[in-house]
Amino acid sequence: MAEDKKVQGTLSMDAMDDENPFEECEPWSPIETKLVVGSFITAGICLVIFGYLINKFILS
C-alpha cells in the first residue's frame, strides 16, 4: 500500500500523468498577437498620460 500511485500532495514524477496538457490546445492566430501587443502599448501610453496628470493636478 505504500507504493500506491493515488497519493495526493506529492511532487514526484511517479504521480504525474504521461499526457501533455498542451496537446489539444488550439493554435495561436496572428490577430491574437496583435491584440496582446496592442494592449501592452495602450497600457504603457495610459500609464504615462495618467502619471503625468496625477503629478500635475494631484501631487502639485
Secondary structure, 3 states (H helix, E strand, C coil): CCCCCCCCCCCCHHHCCCCCCCCCCCCCCHHHHHHHHHHHHHHHHHHHHHHHHHHHHCCC
